[in-house]
Amino acid sequence: MNQETLLSVRKLPLFSALADDQLDCITPGEVLLLEAGQVLLEAGAPAESFFVTLEGEISVIKTYDRQEVVLGTSKPGMFMGEISLLLDTKWEATARASKPSRLFRLGKADFWRMVSTCH
């Protein structure tokens, strides 16, 4: 991750309290770009990542009797994936970009390292 991206991620309320010596908790992360309509994760996918929305919107959708229901929307500064990682369960719903979006992603091992060392 380049320095500019690292600084923009650090400005998010979730990471704003990190001390300089804790930045290595987020440096393994990467930025994902999604086009509107692009699926981030399908329902039933294994929990392998933690996401923070940097720009755009991600809709969390569940299908009931062939009808899609929006359960929630992740907007800039909001995060998702932590529950599935903490409970070691699969994704219960599909996550899809409703607008062009930019996300910060931490893999499973890096998420656990962040949780355990960067309070």
C-alpha positions in Angstrom: 0.0 0.0 0.0 1.4 3.4 -0.9 1.9 6.2 1.6 -1.1 8.3 0.3 -3.5 5.3 0.6 -2.1 4.5 4.1 -2.8 8.1 5.2 -6.3 8.1 3.8 -7.1 4.8 5.6 -5.6 6.0 8.8 -7.9 9.1 8.8 -11.0 6.8 9.0 -12.6 6.9 12.5 -11.9 3.2 12.9 -8.1 3.7 12.5 -7.6 7.3 13.6 -6.4 6.4 17.1 -3.6 4.2 15.8 -0.2 5.3 17.0 2.6 5.6 14.4 4.1 2.3 15.7 0.8 0.6 15.1 0.5 1.4 11.4 2.0 -2.0 10.5 -1.5 -3.4 11.6 -3.0 -1.9 8.5 -0.1 -1.8 6.0 -0.8 -5.4 4.8 -4.2 -4.2 3.5 -5.0 -3.5 -0.1 -7.4 -1.3 -1.9 -10.1 -2.8 -4.1 -12.0 -0.9 -6.8 -15.5 -2.1 -7.8 -17.7 -0.9 -10.6 -21.5 -0.3 -9.9 -23.2 -3.7 -9.9 -20.0 -5.7 -9.3 -20.3 -8.4 -6.6 -17.8 -8.2 -3.8 -18.9 -11.5 -2.2 -21.7 -14.0 -2.8 -23.8 -15.4 0.0 -22.2 -18.6 1.3 -18.7 -17.5 0.6 -16.1 -18.3 3.3 -15.1 -15.5 5.6 -11.6 -14.5 4.4 -11.6 -10.7 4.6 -12.5 -7.6 6.5 -13.6 -4.6 4.5 -13.8 -0.8 5.1 -15.7 1.3 2.5 -13.5 4.2 1.5 -15.7 5.6 -1.3 -19.0 4.6 -2.9 -21.6 2.2 -1.4 -21.9 -1.5 -1.0 -25.3 -3.0 -0.6 -25.8 -6.2 1.5 -28.5 -8.2 -0.1 -30.3 -11.4 0.8 -32.6 -13.3 -1.6 -36.0 -14.5 -0.2 -38.3 -16.4 -2.6 -36.5 -15.0 -5.7 -36.8 -11.4 -4.3 -33.8 -9.4 -3.4 -34.0 -7.5 -0.1 -31.4 -4.9 0.9 -30.4 -5.6 4.5 -28.0 -2.6 4.7 -25.7 -0.4 2.9 -22.0 0.2 3.7 -21.0 3.8 3.1 -17.6 5.5 3.5 -16.1 4.8 6.9 -18.3 1.8 7.6 -16.9 -1.7 7.8 -18.1 -5.3 7.2 -16.9 -8.8 7.5 -15.9 -8.8 11.1 -18.8 -10.8 12.3 -18.2 -13.7 9.9 -14.5 -13.6 10.7 -15.1 -13.5 14.5 -17.7 -16.4 14.3 -15.8 -18.3 11.6 -19.0 -18.5 9.5 -19.8 -18.0 5.9 -21.2 -14.8 4.4 -25.0 -14.8 5.0 -25.8 -12.3 2.2 -24.3 -11.0 -1.0 -22.3 -7.8 -1.0 -22.6 -5.7 -4.2 -21.4 -2.3 -5.2 -24.4 0.0 -5.8 -22.1 2.8 -6.9 -18.5 2.8 -8.1 -16.6 2.0 -4.9 -13.2 1.8 -3.3 -12.6 -0.5 -0.4 -9.8 -1.3 2.0 -9.4 -5.0 2.6 -7.5 -7.0 5.2 -7.1 -10.7 4.9 -8.2 -13.1 7.7 -4.7 -13.5 9.3 -4.0 -9.7 9.1 -7.5 -9.0 10.6 -6.7 -11.3 13.6 -3.3 -9.7 14.0 -4.9 -6.2 14.0 -7.6 -7.2 16.5 -5.0 -8.7 18.9 -2.3 -6.1 18.7 -3.8 -2.8 17.7 -6.5 -1.9 20.1 
